[in-house]
Each structure stands twice: as structure tokens, then as C-alpha cells.
Amino acid sequence: MKTMALAAALAVVLLSGCGGSGSGGVAQIGNASAPESAAVGPARADADSTAKDATGGKTITSDVKVTAEERQIIYIASLTVRAKDVTAAAERAKTIVTGAGGHLSKEESSAAEQQEASATLEFKIPPARYQEVLTVLGRDLGKRLSMTQGTQDVTMEIADVNSRLKSAEGALASLRSLLGKAKTIGEVLQVEREIQNREAELESLQARQKELAAQVGMATVTLRLMGPAAEVLPPDDDPPGFLGGLAAGWRALVDFLKVVVTVVGVVLPWLLIVAPVVLLVIFLVRRGRTARPAAPAAPEETPAA
């Protein structure tokens, strides 16, 4: 009976952990979240709801404040600027971002000459200063060549992760309490196996929660600085389907022709030296064959009578 009771309790814990992913009212990460009522109907601030009584026709007014749910947005931008001095422009960009409360997260630079130098810097910037910093970087560092911006609304994903995290924590606590009630080795092993699974799920959810919080808390700006003579390569992301394949095929053809032209350019100076020698050798060999006397023909034998 105790074994059946423990198995039933374990099943209840697992079902409650699986069904808790859709629950609401969980604290949001990143910015402050709105109450659950804001997600049900259209958001409006300080609205008075007025309804007529069905029996007497009287109006009943209640002060219900509905606040708009603050969205959780990830901001991403990419900026390419041609600068006269790449090193000085990079230092200037760091100063601008630091002054806005951001920081440098990644930096790559080439070791070419100043005219062909290039650098790629990835900045993390507070969302409130994101547009301002982006404008200043494109204006003060040199000539802006290109700029792309993108946003991603992760409000629902954050709510789902938080809800699943809360359910996983509750299920893990229940499993640990069941472990103390296990009597046999089989029961202990079964509960410990479920605890390990829940702990792995919990760690994965916690990692995803931290990642989303970092992405929402700081906008990401990738700055590419190009020297006056540096070649600006086209972006790598091609449109899907036929157009993407056509663009990739055309680039492959151009790269192949560049290789062929380069090989011809390397071999051509050698051909100018080797070709006359080869032609002279061929001429001498043919001349020697022509000047050699022909062997006398053998006399024909007369058939015997």
C-alpha cells in the first residue's frame, strides 16, 4: 500500500509540473510587467467602465485602472562607417558608448595598413539611449555606409519561461519531500531519477531566463569601421530560395574567375621566358629530323624460277 501511495504521489507531482507551464501571474524578467488583467482585453490607462443595469436602466460606474503591459523588446542594430583613422574612430566609439552607460563586449581588428584597416566592435547599450547612440556613431565617426535595425518582441517567451521555471521549482520541492518518504531502494532510485530530470530542466530554464534578461536589458549594436581603401564586403545573409541560390552561385563564379585571373597573372611572366626556349627546342628537333638522310631502300628479291 505504501508503494502504491508513493507512486500515486509521484504521478501527481509529475502531472502538476507538466501542467504548470501555462499558468499566468508570474513575475517578468527585465522591465516591470503588468498585471494579468492587462493581457486579457485592450490596454487603457485610468479608464472608467460604465454599464447599464438590466432591470432599472440605472448606470453603475466603477473606477477600474487598467495599465498597459510593458513589452519586452530586444533591440539589434548593425552599422558600417568609413573612417579616415580606424584606430581613432574605434576609441571615439568606445567613449561615446561608455558615456551612455554601455560597454564593449567584443572587438576584432585587422593588422593591415591604415588605409585598408578595419575593425568590428560589438557594444551593449541601455535601450533608453540606443537610438541616440546609434545616431551619434553614424554621424561623428565618418561616412555612414549602411545601417540596419531590428527588434524582437519576447514578452510571451519570457512569461512562458518564468511560468515553467516556477512550476519546475515546485515540482522539484515536492519530489525532494517524497524522497524522504521512500522506503525501498526501487522507490529511492525512481524518485532520484525524476529529481535529476527536474534539476536539468530547471538549470536550462534558468540559463534561458538569464539570456533573455541580458538581451532585453541591453541593446546590441555591431559597428564596422572601414579604412579609406578597405573593401566593404556584402552581407552574408542571402534571401532564401531561388534568389539566394542565384546570388550564391554568382559570387562563386566571380570568385572562380578571380582565381583564374590570378593564376594567369602569376604564370604569364614565366611563359614569356619558357615559351621561346620550348619553341626553339621543338624547332631544332624538327630540323634535325628533316636533315637526317633517308635510309636506302632494300633491293627487291626476284622470285626463283
NORURBEL-V907013 format. One record per helix or strand. SS is the DSSP state (h for helix, s for strand). FROM is the first residue (numbers start at 1). LEN is the number of residues. If there is no record, write none. Layout:
# NORURBEL-V907013
SS:FROM:LEN ; SS:FROM:LEN
This chain:
# NORURBEL-V907013
h:2:21 ; h:36:4 ; s:47:6 ; s:59:6 ; s:73:10 ; h:86:14 ; s:103:7 ; h:114:3 ; s:118:9 ; h:127:14 ; s:143:11 ; h:155:25 ; h:185:33 ; s:218:9 ; h:242:50
